[in-house]
Amino acid sequence: MNFPDAQIKRIENLSTRIEQNAFPRIPLWQAINRLMRGTLTFGAIIGVSGLSYVQAEETISIWGTTVQASSINLAQETIAIRQADHVSDLLRTIPGVDVGGAHSLNQRITIRSMDDKDLRISIDGANQNTYMYHHMGNLQIHADILQSVDIEIGNNSVINGGLGGVVRFETKDANQLLRPGQQFGGRAQVSYADNASKGFSLTGYGQFNDQFDVLGYYNGVSRDNFEVGGGKIKGYDGATVPGTNGEVVGLKGDLSDALLKLGWDISGNQRLELGYEYYEDEGNYSYRPDMGLATDVAIGDGLGLPLTYPTEFTRDTLRLGYELQWGLQNQLKATLFNNVSELWRDESAIHALWPTDPATVEGTATNTGLNVLATSRFGSEFSNTLNYGIDIIRYETEYRADGTERSSEEALSAAVFIEDRVDLGYGIAVTPGIRYDNYDIDSTVIDDRFQQVSAALALEYAATDSVLLSASTTQLFKGPEIGEVFTGAGLYDTANPDIDAETGLNTELSAAYEDSVLGADRFAAGITLFQTDINDYIYDYATPPADVNARSWKDNVGDMQIRGYEAYLGYDIGQLKALLTYSVAESDLEAFAQYAQFEGARLDRQQGDTITLNLDYNLPALDLALHWDMSWVDDVDADLDLDGATKDNSKDGYVVHNISAQWSPKQVQGVTLTLGVDNLFDEFYASQSSRTGLSQHPRFGDLYLLDYEPGRNIKMTVSYQL
């Protein structure tokens, strides 16, 4: 049995389970990509049997989040046991991925040192890329609502836009939660963490008849100011910051997330789904959610201003989805969405000192779009798999001060793409693809249109049933962004009509091995080498020429190169599953002549060499599951970077351990008790994808930017599912 036949058989089995509702509803195009595209990154390689984790798990408890990095799957139980409260709890052990920001407003995903502005991020197909505020991340979502997270590390397909990769979040669905034979169900959950939050969620779902289903979900979390590792807020010199008591002030607030989904199975091969989500995060928050308390204290004391300000972030998402499948060979998935994000803050304390400044500030970002993706399989024994579609997004922003609109900008992105995976036999497959992008922007910086035709080519070779080799190269394109919303939506930007779009090339080589050797039920190993070249890299704070009256502006500063690798070892035996990963990503800029001062600069979010280890062990006789994960991150030496600390931008390494146990007694079906400890040894640290280092400010002197992470956190969750 050769590789292609085995993969086709898996797809046939998957399609059958989808039609029988015995397996989560996964679009066929996703299944094909996950199982057959060996051209993706590290994750792709581990996924020679990409869905095996999920297919092997037969369990009554079906609440959790499946996380897949390209084609590597972590089963729902592996994730649910972590009691994820912040997106970092889900993603930080994925090689090549990190989540910066400890604040609820600052969930900032990075892939290979590229931050969320260079990624494509969506929730249920609705685009989430909104550059709201440079002191916060571009994604706000609570992990409990998620059914799955699908990450493509690096851009390896014309299907995707952006420069650095794709993160697709999918929320819960009634079809996945109903047990066999069940018409209606529900779930209640309460959680408590001593450092420092508590929350609850309620879910109801049902199948009215053969055609109509519904899901309603509400989650509420109340957060207090957490305590850092070691119980002391330390400054750059290692001494306790005066006036602090170990708690990070500016985190206290309330978060709520509500979701309603209505599904209609029009026929056996057509489905329509209407979804609405409302997310709100409100509290007395720090002015700069991405900077540490030491900086807030220094600036607040220097100006006589408070440390916190009443702040509210909301997001409304309305989505209409349509799926069509005719036979095994063809499937179409379309999503029409409207996503509105608003950030509001009471700055009356600043207004009292400087009456010309507004008392309230508000920014709104609206994404409206349509994406359509279809898959057709044809040829002898379905030797061709054709993926094709369109992707249209309109970005609109608005800035208001004291209720009056001051500025607005907009952009329209439209793309059409097609790729064809051709099975040539003898274990060889080739995937050519082509994409056309049209990007029209009307902003303060530039009013122009950018167009590009991009190509991609991938080759994979299944040398044996256990060995898979692959190579890919993909052209990149990204037009200049509209301005940051919350600081003016372009109001204070400087025009630069000569700015160019970013283009480039992502190239990867990978090798993977998987078999039952070394005494294991499953042994897997692999490595991916990558190089991402971004031409005309755009830096938001470049120094303009002398004839431009501005302190900084947005401009192309050079060509950025990011290179590195991700490697892994997986070992499953009996009830034990182990996964060891190692990742490296380094960047440097070849600066243009007018920006020679940036020559050799790295990306600010660059992380040190990273090792992660995940161990999961099941004790079926005791209805108990155990989990331990460790992240070891090496130091990063001081060096020139873009947008980092100005005085000392070195980054301290750290080691963090998390443990947890989950008990689901058979005697009381539906009850689950989870206990865990995050940051077991109370490490004092900050993610290297967060703000770090020491900067020199002309008025406030030294500012220690460290975005402190929580110290030891004991967590408990109790849930009951009908």
C-alpha positions as MATLAB code, in Angstrom:
seq = 'MNFPDAQIKRIENLSTRIEQNAFPRIPLWQAINRLMRGTLTFGAIIGVSGLSYVQAEETISIWGTTVQASSINLAQETIAIRQADHVSDLLRTIPGVDVGGAHSLNQRITIRSMDDKDLRISIDGANQNTYMYHHMGNLQIHADILQSVDIEIGNNSVINGGLGGVVRFETKDANQLLRPGQQFGGRAQVSYADNASKGFSLTGYGQFNDQFDVLGYYNGVSRDNFEVGGGKIKGYDGATVPGTNGEVVGLKGDLSDALLKLGWDISGNQRLELGYEYYEDEGNYSYRPDMGLATDVAIGDGLGLPLTYPTEFTRDTLRLGYELQWGLQNQLKATLFNNVSELWRDESAIHALWPTDPATVEGTATNTGLNVLATSRFGSEFSNTLNYGIDIIRYETEYRADGTERSSEEALSAAVFIEDRVDLGYGIAVTPGIRYDNYDIDSTVIDDRFQQVSAALALEYAATDSVLLSASTTQLFKGPEIGEVFTGAGLYDTANPDIDAETGLNTELSAAYEDSVLGADRFAAGITLFQTDINDYIYDYATPPADVNARSWKDNVGDMQIRGYEAYLGYDIGQLKALLTYSVAESDLEAFAQYAQFEGARLDRQQGDTITLNLDYNLPALDLALHWDMSWVDDVDADLDLDGATKDNSKDGYVVHNISAQWSPKQVQGVTLTLGVDNLFDEFYASQSSRTGLSQHPRFGDLYLLDYEPGRNIKMTVSYQL';
ca = [
       0.000    0.000    0.000;
       1.599    3.256   -1.042;
       1.141    6.651    0.589;
      -1.346    8.260   -1.810;
      -3.775    5.320   -1.582;
      -3.623    5.376    2.191;
      -4.331    9.077    2.273;
      -7.262    8.734   -0.144;
      -8.706    5.958    2.029;
      -8.550    8.243    5.061;
     -10.449   10.932    3.176;
     -13.130    8.428    2.172;
     -13.513    7.294    5.787;
     -13.625   10.898    6.948;
     -16.327   11.785    4.419;
     -18.458    8.853    5.561;
     -18.191    9.894    9.201;
     -19.123   13.477    8.338;
     -22.264   12.347    6.517;
     -23.216   10.174    9.499;
     -22.624   13.015   11.992;
     -20.336   10.626   13.880;
     -17.397   12.933   13.424;
     -17.073   16.738   13.680;
     -18.297   18.556   10.570;
     -15.046   19.363    8.762;
     -15.153   20.786    5.230;
     -13.689   18.336    2.756;
     -11.172   20.870    1.487;
      -9.735   21.148    5.004;
      -9.531   17.378    5.344;
      -7.745   17.087    2.011;
      -5.295   19.829    2.917;
      -4.623   18.371    6.357;
      -4.053   14.849    5.114;
      -2.426   15.355    1.744;
      -0.433   18.573    1.748;
       3.031   17.651    2.947;
       4.272   21.033    1.802;
       3.305   22.770    4.988;
       5.615   23.444    7.866;
       6.745   21.446   10.817;
       3.214   20.694   11.732;
       2.502   19.387    8.305;
       5.209   16.919    8.561;
       4.167   15.405   11.808;
       0.810   14.918   10.165;
       1.628   11.985    7.894;
      -1.326   10.558    9.816;
      -2.597   14.018   10.675;
      -6.038   13.132   12.061;
      -4.977    9.992   13.870;
      -5.153   11.573   17.314;
      -8.748   12.617   16.816;
      -9.859    9.453   15.077;
      -8.358    7.303   17.797;
     -10.128    9.130   20.611;
     -13.558    7.691   21.427;
     -14.806    9.453   24.535;
     -18.031   10.667   26.058;
     -16.509   14.001   27.061;
     -16.527   16.015   23.862;
     -15.999   19.496   25.252;
     -12.604   20.942   24.492;
     -10.530   22.597   21.812;
      -8.679   20.707   19.119;
      -5.466   22.537   18.256;
      -3.759   21.688   15.005;
      -0.554   23.309   13.826;
      -0.688   22.685   10.090;
      -1.307   18.908   10.309;
      -0.345   18.150   13.893;
      -3.319   17.523   16.150;
      -3.537   17.862   19.901;
      -6.690   16.065   20.981;
      -9.493   17.885   22.763;
      -8.680   16.204   26.041;
      -5.073   17.381   25.845;
      -6.275   20.981   25.599;
      -9.296   20.893   27.928;
      -7.118   19.647   30.745;
      -5.116   22.898   30.595;
      -8.160   25.003   31.608;
      -7.257   27.616   29.014;
      -8.262   31.142   29.986;
      -5.955   33.104   27.684;
      -5.132   32.120   24.099;
      -1.522   31.638   25.233;
      -2.688   28.619   27.268;
      -3.635   26.959   23.984;
      -0.792   27.902   21.668;
       2.490   28.491   23.458;
       3.637   24.883   23.224;
       3.268   24.862   19.419;
       6.744   25.235   17.871;
       7.175   28.432   15.905;
       4.172   30.021   17.654;
       4.006   32.290   20.685;
       1.410   34.555   22.251;
       2.671   37.793   23.725;
       0.803   39.896   26.219;
      -0.438   38.999   29.682;
      -3.346   41.484   29.648;
      -6.774   40.351   28.404;
      -6.618   43.153   25.787;
      -3.194   42.101   24.581;
      -3.417   38.604   23.114;
      -0.806   39.017   20.402;
      -0.085   35.918   18.324;
       3.332   35.641   16.677;
       4.537   33.059   14.170;
       8.267   32.833   13.485;
       8.744   36.280   15.092;
       6.127   37.932   12.834;
       3.324   39.569   14.793;
      -0.414   39.449   14.205;
      -0.409   42.276   11.639;
       1.478   39.952    9.268;
      -0.836   36.972    9.837;
      -4.331   36.095    8.647;
      -6.527   35.534   11.701;
     -10.194   34.560   11.545;
     -13.000   33.398   13.837;
     -15.558   31.196   12.063;
     -14.241   32.576    8.779;
     -14.665   36.229    9.838;
     -11.453   38.210    9.426;
     -10.062   39.622   12.711;
      -7.153   41.727   11.490;
      -7.893   45.162   12.961;
      -4.964   47.378   13.918;
      -6.831   48.972   16.818;
      -4.047   50.149   19.097;
      -0.296   49.590   19.140;
      -0.445   48.889   22.880;
      -2.770   45.905   22.447;
      -3.121   42.819   20.276;
      -5.363   42.338   17.269;
      -7.276   39.374   18.696;
      -9.699   39.187   21.595;
     -11.429   35.881   22.298;
     -11.894   33.597   25.278;
     -10.459   30.128   24.793;
     -13.431   28.242   26.286;
     -15.706   29.124   23.355;
     -13.387   27.505   20.810;
     -14.025   24.190   19.128;
     -10.769   24.189   17.179;
      -7.695   26.203   16.284;
      -6.047   25.515   12.951;
      -2.610   27.082   12.458;
      -0.590   27.165    9.280;
       2.945   28.114   10.241;
       4.313   30.120    7.346;
       2.497   30.996    4.132;
       2.715   27.865    2.000;
      -0.290   28.147   -0.266;
      -1.937   30.632   -2.625;
      -5.168   30.003   -0.700;
      -3.852   32.212    2.099;
      -2.917   35.874    2.062;
      -0.547   37.591    4.443;
       3.144   37.097    5.060;
       3.631   34.771    7.989;
       0.819   32.256    8.273;
      -2.796   31.665    9.171;
      -4.700   31.121   12.426;
      -8.289   29.924   12.046;
     -10.472   29.803   15.160;
     -13.737   27.868   15.027;
     -16.343   28.201   17.788;
     -18.531   25.458   19.265;
     -21.197   23.805   17.146;
     -24.346   21.928   18.217;
     -23.555   19.021   15.903;
     -20.297   18.335   17.702;
     -21.789   18.497   21.190;
     -24.839   16.249   20.830;
     -24.259   12.637   21.826;
     -25.571    9.811   19.625;
     -29.337    9.658   19.973;
     -29.518   12.928   21.919;
     -31.855   15.681   20.718;
     -31.078   18.408   23.265;
     -28.222   18.946   25.654;
     -26.599   21.478   27.903;
     -23.512   22.204   29.914;
     -22.658   24.293   32.952;
     -19.149   25.124   34.099;
     -17.599   27.085   36.952;
     -13.917   27.873   37.314;
     -11.645   29.472   39.869;
      -8.004   30.509   39.748;
      -6.269   31.854   42.836;
      -4.147   34.225   40.680;
      -6.660   35.757   40.080;
      -9.947   35.075   38.283;
     -13.242   33.251   38.448;
     -15.806   32.485   35.808;
     -18.717   30.438   34.601;
     -20.268   29.366   31.332;
     -23.683   28.054   30.290;
     -24.402   26.269   27.037;
     -27.583   24.908   25.524;
     -27.830   23.094   22.203;
     -30.245   20.913   20.332;
     -31.562   19.392   17.140;
     -35.182   20.489   16.609;
     -35.669   17.995   13.784;
     -33.653   16.471   10.956;
     -32.947   19.909    9.524;
     -32.660   22.564   12.242;
     -30.167   22.847   15.110;
     -29.286   25.617   17.557;
     -26.547   26.491   20.032;
     -26.550   29.212   22.662;
     -23.472   29.952   24.758;
     -22.526   32.479   27.414;
     -19.242   32.795   29.265;
     -18.404   35.312   31.979;
     -15.028   35.897   33.618;
     -14.171   38.276   36.447;
     -10.475   39.110   36.700;
      -8.464   40.730   39.444;
      -4.875   41.960   39.348;
      -2.614   38.912   39.304;
       0.622   38.490   41.225;
       3.924   37.989   39.410;
       6.345   35.140   39.997;
       8.183   35.556   43.268;
       5.605   38.048   44.531;
       7.651   41.180   43.746;
       7.363   43.715   40.924;
      11.027   44.067   40.023;
      12.640   46.850   38.045;
      15.564   46.613   35.672;
      18.022   46.608   38.600;
      16.268   43.663   40.246;
      14.967   45.771   43.121;
      11.288   46.028   44.020;
       9.548   48.949   42.288;
       8.529   51.461   45.009;
       4.813   51.569   45.770;
       4.082   48.062   44.436;
       3.067   44.925   46.323;
       3.628   42.156   43.798;
       0.334   42.670   41.933;
       0.153   44.043   38.400;
      -2.282   46.954   38.674;
      -4.456   47.613   35.632;
      -5.814   44.114   34.942;
      -9.022   44.129   36.969;
     -12.128   43.803   34.813;
     -14.972   41.656   33.520;
     -15.163   39.714   30.281;
     -18.244   38.217   28.659;
     -18.657   36.246   25.469;
     -22.030   35.230   24.017;
     -22.643   33.108   20.930;
     -25.811   32.088   19.080;
     -25.720   29.672   16.136;
     -28.662   28.520   14.035;
     -28.094   25.697   11.567;
     -30.288   24.495    8.713;
     -29.462   21.320    6.807;
     -31.275   22.257    3.615;
     -30.666   18.805    2.195;
     -28.311   15.909    2.676;
     -25.517   17.835    0.994;
     -26.310   21.490    1.785;
     -26.095   23.411    5.042;
     -26.787   27.037    5.970;
     -25.592   28.488    9.270;
     -26.277   31.883   10.850;
     -24.066   32.931   13.744;
     -23.837   35.953   16.005;
     -21.158   36.550   18.630;
     -20.870   39.411   21.102;
     -17.646   39.893   23.045;
     -17.098   42.514   25.742;
     -14.070   43.253   27.919;
     -14.548   46.088   30.406;
     -12.531   47.307   33.373;
     -10.198   49.859   34.906;
      -7.242   49.068   32.728;
      -3.748   50.406   32.298;
      -3.185   53.062   29.633;
      -0.687   50.830   27.839;
      -1.837   47.193   28.226;
       1.321   45.833   26.595;
       3.802   47.555   28.948;
       4.753   46.561   32.436;
       3.642   48.121   35.683;
       7.092   49.643   36.209;
       6.573   51.824   33.127;
       3.024   52.754   34.164;
       4.259   53.818   37.602;
       7.101   55.905   36.179;
       4.880   57.753   33.685;
       1.922   58.082   36.059;
       4.050   59.512   38.867;
       5.898   61.795   36.459;
       2.693   63.353   35.142;
       0.507   63.089   38.215;
      -1.901   60.764   36.393;
      -3.711   57.612   37.580;
      -2.478   54.135   36.727;
      -5.841   52.968   35.369;
      -8.598   54.292   33.122;
     -12.168   53.050   32.530;
     -11.901   51.050   29.309;
     -14.292   48.999   27.213;
     -13.650   46.806   24.194;
     -16.532   45.198   22.281;
     -16.765   43.068   19.167;
     -19.931   42.151   17.265;
     -19.656   39.470   14.604;
     -22.491   38.455   12.308;
     -21.814   35.546    9.996;
     -23.721   33.601    7.344;
     -22.155   30.335    6.225;
     -23.071   27.964    3.410;
     -21.702   24.502    2.677;
     -22.371   22.363   -0.368;
     -21.027   18.885   -0.996;
     -21.824   16.767   -4.006;
     -20.288   13.349   -3.705;
     -16.787   12.801   -2.437;
     -15.314   14.779   -5.290;
     -16.705   18.306   -4.816;
     -17.339   20.655   -1.947;
     -17.894   24.386   -1.550;
     -17.780   26.511    1.599;
     -18.757   30.190    1.632;
     -18.789   32.707    4.487;
     -20.286   36.194    4.465;
     -19.403   38.227    7.550;
     -19.507   41.592    9.284;
     -17.142   42.140   12.188;
     -17.242   45.403   14.210;
     -14.658   46.092   16.939;
     -14.848   49.144   19.214;
     -12.404   50.405   21.819;
     -13.482   53.188   24.208;
     -11.601   54.845   27.056;
     -12.375   57.557   29.593;
      -9.418   59.960   29.579;
     -11.002   62.672   31.705;
      -7.982   62.603   34.047;
      -5.768   63.643   31.111;
      -8.374   66.188   29.966;
      -8.270   67.795   33.421;
      -4.529   68.495   33.002;
      -4.643   69.353   29.295;
      -8.120   70.667   28.361;
      -7.305   70.549   24.641;
      -7.125   66.745   24.863;
     -10.445   64.858   24.634;
     -12.141   63.440   27.720;
     -13.261   60.291   25.880;
     -11.628   58.504   22.963;
     -13.196   55.842   20.761;
     -12.078   53.853   17.750;
     -14.132   51.552   15.523;
     -12.852   49.012   13.002;
     -15.273   47.210   10.691;
     -14.367   44.229    8.525;
     -16.954   43.092    5.980;
     -16.174   40.275    3.649;
     -16.892   37.164    1.643;
     -14.692   34.131    1.246;
     -15.492   31.159   -0.947;
     -13.398   28.004   -1.162;
     -14.242   25.023   -3.336;
     -12.595   21.656   -3.825;
     -12.987   19.337   -6.816;
     -11.317   15.974   -7.260;
     -11.073   14.314  -10.637;
      -8.835   12.239  -12.858;
      -7.866    8.614  -12.610;
      -8.494    7.522   -9.002;
      -8.952   11.219   -8.136;
      -5.335   12.026   -8.971;
      -6.123   15.758   -9.141;
      -7.340   17.823   -6.188;
      -8.322   21.322   -7.267;
      -8.756   24.083   -4.644;
     -10.094   27.420   -5.868;
     -11.984   30.418   -4.561;
     -12.208   34.112   -3.790;
     -11.405   36.243   -0.753;
     -12.860   39.760   -0.390;
     -12.498   42.020    2.669;
     -13.435   45.670    3.154;
     -11.669   47.425    6.041;
     -13.254   50.593    7.473;
     -12.010   52.571   10.479;
     -13.277   55.594   12.380;
     -11.811   57.680   15.209;
     -14.001   59.761   17.543;
     -13.036   62.206   20.293;
     -15.715   63.323   22.769;
     -18.321   61.739   20.501;
     -17.271   63.651   17.370;
     -15.835   61.879   14.347;
     -12.358   63.158   13.616;
     -11.022   60.793   10.969;
     -11.760   57.651    8.942;
      -9.983   55.414    6.454;
     -10.807   52.393    4.312;
      -9.271   49.696    2.165;
     -10.578   46.903   -0.056;
      -8.743   43.628   -0.572;
      -9.913   41.192   -3.268;
      -8.216   37.986   -4.364;
      -8.916   34.983   -6.579;
      -6.833   31.808   -6.429;
      -6.511   28.266   -7.730;
      -4.171   25.404   -6.973;
      -4.047   21.803   -8.163;
      -2.501   18.916   -6.305;
      -1.509   16.323   -8.889;
      -0.687   12.776   -7.810;
       1.914   11.541  -10.284;
       2.155    8.062   -8.793;
       5.159    6.365   -7.209;
       4.609    8.454   -4.093;
       5.183   11.757   -5.914;
       2.768   14.696   -5.877;
       3.178   18.237   -7.150;
       1.016   21.255   -6.271;
       1.203   24.370   -8.452;
      -0.941   27.379   -7.588;
      -1.588   30.943   -8.655;
      -3.254   33.904   -6.899;
      -4.257   37.381   -8.028;
      -4.492   40.147   -5.396;
      -6.041   43.576   -5.910;
      -5.665   45.960   -2.953;
      -7.199   49.443   -2.984;
      -6.415   51.760   -0.045;
      -7.621   55.260    0.816;
      -5.681   56.499    3.833;
      -3.671   59.455    5.034;
      -0.424   57.672    4.167;
      -1.448   56.686    0.651;
      -4.412   56.612   -1.730;
      -3.537   54.003   -4.342;
      -4.127   50.536   -5.765;
      -1.686   47.622   -5.585;
      -1.917   44.445   -7.679;
       0.116   41.276   -7.883;
      -0.011   37.818   -9.402;
       1.624   35.331   -7.022;
       2.604   31.736   -7.670;
       3.378   28.743   -5.485;
       4.863   25.331   -6.155;
       5.123   22.376   -3.816;
       6.573   18.914   -4.237;
       6.199   15.938   -1.936;
       7.687   12.454   -2.126;
       6.596    9.513   -0.009;
       9.827    7.552   -0.146;
       8.284    4.728    1.888;
       5.130    4.191    3.909;
       6.979    5.854    6.806;
       9.043    8.598    5.189;
       7.729   11.791    3.647;
       9.894   14.473    2.024;
       8.554   17.811    0.829;
       9.589   21.191   -0.523;
       7.619   24.323   -1.282;
       8.040   27.912   -2.345;
       5.326   30.592   -2.240;
       5.361   34.200   -3.367;
       4.081   36.726   -0.808;
       2.117   39.964   -1.044;
       0.733   42.480    1.449;
      -0.358   46.046    0.742;
       0.261   48.947    3.177;
      -2.179   48.906    6.087;
      -4.636   51.597    6.971;
      -3.630   53.528   10.072;
      -3.904   52.585   13.702;
      -7.495   53.218   14.773;
      -7.459   54.267   18.431;
      -4.812   56.981   18.059;
      -6.562   58.771   15.217;
      -7.323   56.414   12.299;
      -4.771   58.269   10.185;
      -5.452   61.700   11.704;
      -1.842   62.113   12.841;
      -0.146   60.028   10.132;
       2.152   61.489    7.488;
       1.499   61.065    3.769;
       3.965   58.863    1.881;
       2.705   58.418   -1.695;
       5.815   56.462   -2.697;
       5.343   53.618   -0.206;
       5.273   50.174   -1.858;
       3.513   46.938   -1.026;
       5.498   44.211    0.705;
       6.335   41.203   -1.461;
       8.587   38.215   -0.980;
       9.100   34.483   -0.967;
       8.635   31.737    1.617;
      10.649   28.571    0.983;
      10.590   25.368    3.038;
      12.220   21.937    3.024;
      10.980   19.206    5.318;
      11.381   15.547    6.168;
       9.198   13.355    8.358;
       9.239    9.815    9.671;
       6.434    7.909   11.360;
       6.185    4.236   12.297;
       5.737    1.814   15.185;
       9.381    1.449   16.163;
      11.545    1.692   19.285;
       8.846   -0.074   21.258;
       6.300    2.667   20.565;
       2.763    2.353   19.290;
       3.623    5.439   17.290;
       6.997    7.120   16.829;
       7.244   10.318   14.795;
      10.126   12.629   13.984;
      10.675   15.451   11.566;
      12.288   18.746   10.736;
      11.407   21.750    8.600;
      13.924   24.308    7.374;
      12.473   27.620    6.243;
      13.484   31.001    4.860;
      11.066   33.906    4.481;
      12.199   36.903    2.458;
      10.077   40.062    2.696;
      10.994   42.745    0.198;
      10.214   46.419    0.906;
       9.550   45.685    4.572;
       7.303   48.395    6.068;
       8.287   49.954    9.401;
       5.703   52.187   11.065;
       8.213   54.446   12.825;
      10.868   55.156   10.219;
      12.706   58.496   10.321;
      11.446   60.627    7.384;
      13.705   62.727    5.142;
      14.522   66.283    6.177;
      11.900   67.832    3.893;
       9.062   65.916    5.624;
       7.728   67.693    8.694;
       7.213   64.709   10.986;
       9.053   62.874   13.738;
       8.346   59.488   12.117;
       6.398   57.969    9.269;
       5.462   54.656    7.687;
       7.897   53.584    4.948;
       9.734   50.699    3.283;
      13.060   50.419    5.105;
      14.711   47.397    3.476;
      14.438   43.670    2.809;
      13.765   41.441    5.826;
      14.932   37.830    5.974;
      13.645   35.324    8.548;
      15.168   31.867    8.685;
      15.195   28.918   11.034;
      13.753   25.494   11.618;
      11.259   23.516   13.673;
      11.918   19.937   14.760;
       9.925   17.424   16.777;
       9.875   13.938   18.280;
       6.649   12.182   19.151;
       6.447    8.950   21.134;
       3.159    7.209   22.014;
       3.067    3.981   23.949;
       0.064    2.605   25.732;
      -1.597    5.398   27.670;
       1.417    7.722   27.383;
       1.792   10.400   24.719;
       4.954   12.504   24.546;
       5.874   15.328   22.204;
       9.226   17.139   22.227;
       9.777   20.174   19.977;
      12.603   22.577   19.211;
      12.255   25.779   17.200;
      14.539   28.585   16.053;
      13.675   31.735   14.074;
      16.170   34.540   13.431;
      15.648   37.720   11.434;
      17.752   40.532   10.015;
      17.156   43.501    7.747;
      19.146   44.474    4.676;
      18.387   48.186    4.947;
      17.962   50.633    2.095;
      20.611   53.358    1.816;
      18.431   56.089    3.380;
      17.810   53.830    6.385;
      21.346   52.601    6.902;
      20.894   52.966   10.670;
      18.636   49.883   10.559;
      21.161   47.632    8.793;
      21.067   44.155   10.384;
      18.092   44.970   12.625;
      15.991   42.042   13.792;
      12.253   41.866   14.413;
      11.340   43.051   17.886;
       9.187   39.942   18.562;
      12.058   37.539   17.874;
      12.187   34.765   20.449;
      15.156   32.770   21.672;
      15.667   29.103   20.849;
      12.649   27.299   22.284;
      12.127   23.759   23.571;
       8.727   22.428   24.619;
       7.809   19.068   26.103;
       4.263   17.737   26.483;
       3.420   14.565   28.419;
      -0.084   13.117   28.704;
      -0.957    9.940   30.577;
      -4.357    8.309   30.969;
      -5.419    6.083   33.870;
      -8.657    4.516   32.534;
      -9.256    2.445   35.653;
      -9.403    5.645   37.693;
     -11.145    7.758   35.009;
      -8.159   10.077   35.330;
      -5.996   11.953   32.818;
      -2.696   13.616   33.736;
      -0.812   16.341   31.885;
       2.523   18.142   32.179;
       4.091   20.618   29.798;
       7.318   22.562   29.946;
       8.588   25.516   27.916;
      12.278   26.399   27.934;
      13.184   29.642   26.152;
      16.798   30.739   25.750;
      18.178   34.243   26.315;
      18.277   36.746   23.446;
      21.356   38.966   23.458;
      21.124   42.722   22.990;
      21.271   43.753   19.349;
      19.763   46.239   16.935;
      16.045   45.727   16.370;
      12.941   47.460   15.026;
      10.653   49.029   17.639;
      12.263   47.383   20.655;
      13.680   48.857   23.837;
      16.139   51.649   23.095;
      18.641   51.219   25.939;
      18.835   47.465   26.532;
      16.782   45.134   24.345;
      18.238   41.865   25.584;
      15.669   39.282   26.679;
      15.962   36.952   29.641;
      15.277   33.277   29.103;
      12.900   31.336   31.295;
      11.531   27.894   32.101;
       7.833   27.431   32.876;
       6.124   24.214   34.000;
       2.368   23.538   34.017;
       0.639   20.478   35.464;
      -2.991   19.374   35.529;
      -5.279   16.412   36.144;
      -8.786   15.720   34.928;
     -11.251   13.294   36.485;
     -14.418   12.189   34.662;
     -16.070    9.514   36.832;
     -18.095    6.916   34.975;
     -20.435    6.684   37.942;
     -21.602   10.274   37.387;
     -21.752   10.679   33.627;
     -21.227   14.225   32.419;
     -19.299   15.470   35.456;
     -15.696   16.564   34.945;
     -13.331   17.937   37.580;
     -10.059   19.528   36.482;
      -7.262   20.700   38.782;
      -4.009   22.279   37.718;
      -1.140   24.569   38.509;
       0.268   26.961   35.920;
       3.814   28.254   36.394;
       4.383   25.554   38.977;
       7.707   26.925   40.251;
       6.542   30.568   40.366;
       8.927   31.799   37.646;
       9.357   35.569   37.299;
       9.305   36.140   33.540;
       7.791   37.765   30.486;
       7.135   36.194   27.115;
       9.762   37.285   24.607;
       6.926   38.088   22.195;
       5.745   40.702   24.689;
       7.256   44.059   25.563;
      10.624   43.619   27.270;
      13.799   45.576   27.951;
      14.827   49.047   29.122;
      14.134   52.258   27.187;
      15.370   55.796   27.707;
      12.699   58.504   27.718;
      13.680   62.205   27.552;
      11.219   63.158   30.304;
      10.725   60.068   32.487;
      14.205   58.614   32.287;
      14.628   54.834   32.279;
      11.442   52.893   31.539;
      11.407   49.146   32.254;
       8.938   47.774   29.699;
       8.634   44.208   30.989;
       5.085   42.889   30.471;
       4.991   40.682   33.564;
       3.384   37.240   33.264;
       1.393   35.667   36.137;
       3.184   33.787   38.873;
       2.008   30.456   40.234;
      -1.685   29.987   39.500;
      -3.741   27.180   41.029;
      -6.812   26.482   38.909;
      -9.952   24.398   39.328;
     -12.833   23.786   36.931;
     -16.027   21.814   37.527;
     -18.399   21.104   34.658;
     -21.547   19.097   34.084;
     -22.746   18.162   30.630;
     -26.207   16.678   30.105;
];
